[in-house]
Amino acid sequence: MSNGVNRMKEMMNAAGKMNKILQECEENGDNVDTTLNKLSAIKVHGVVFPTLMLLEIIGKFAEGAEERAKAKFSTADAEREVQNKYSDVAEKWNKIH
């Protein structure tokens, strides 16, 4: 049983490493070849993932790029809104004191 747990743990670690690499490659503007080479370095039980599988993973990650961009934009908008609200409230508060 512990052998199966170790295998699952290694697979989960590999998935985490892949996600981190994909995020870094997206931020750096890396091309597919560079991204594929970086992902190819990840091994589970000493075995690299097949190229076709890695390309599928890159493709699925790329499909989510628009959603990630919207989330970043939404976060920046929310921060800007808080700053604006703070300024308005501070101005009103200072007028009464």
Contacts in CASP RR format, 6 or more apart in sequence:
PFRMAT RR
TARGET T0000
AUTHOR 0000-0000-0000
METHOD contacts of the structure
MODEL  1
MSNGVNRMKEMMNAAGKMNKILQECEENGDNVDTTLNKLSAIKVHGVVFP
TLMLLEIIGKFAEGAEERAKAKFSTADAEREVQNKYSDVAEKWNKIH
7 45 0 8 1.000
10 44 0 8 1.000
10 45 0 8 1.000
11 44 0 8 1.000
14 42 0 8 1.000
14 43 0 8 1.000
14 44 0 8 1.000
14 49 0 8 1.000
17 42 0 8 1.000
18 39 0 8 1.000
18 42 0 8 1.000
18 57 0 8 1.000
21 35 0 8 1.000
21 38 0 8 1.000
21 39 0 8 1.000
21 42 0 8 1.000
22 35 0 8 1.000
22 39 0 8 1.000
22 57 0 8 1.000
22 58 0 8 1.000
22 61 0 8 1.000
24 30 0 8 1.000
25 34 0 8 1.000
25 35 0 8 1.000
25 38 0 8 1.000
26 61 0 8 1.000
26 65 0 8 1.000
26 68 0 8 1.000
30 38 0 8 1.000
32 55 0 8 1.000
32 58 0 8 1.000
35 58 0 8 1.000
36 51 0 8 1.000
36 54 0 8 1.000
36 55 0 8 1.000
36 58 0 8 1.000
39 49 0 8 1.000
39 54 0 8 1.000
39 57 0 8 1.000
39 58 0 8 1.000
40 48 0 8 1.000
40 49 0 8 1.000
40 51 0 8 1.000
40 54 0 8 1.000
41 48 0 8 1.000
42 48 0 8 1.000
42 49 0 8 1.000
49 57 0 8 1.000
END
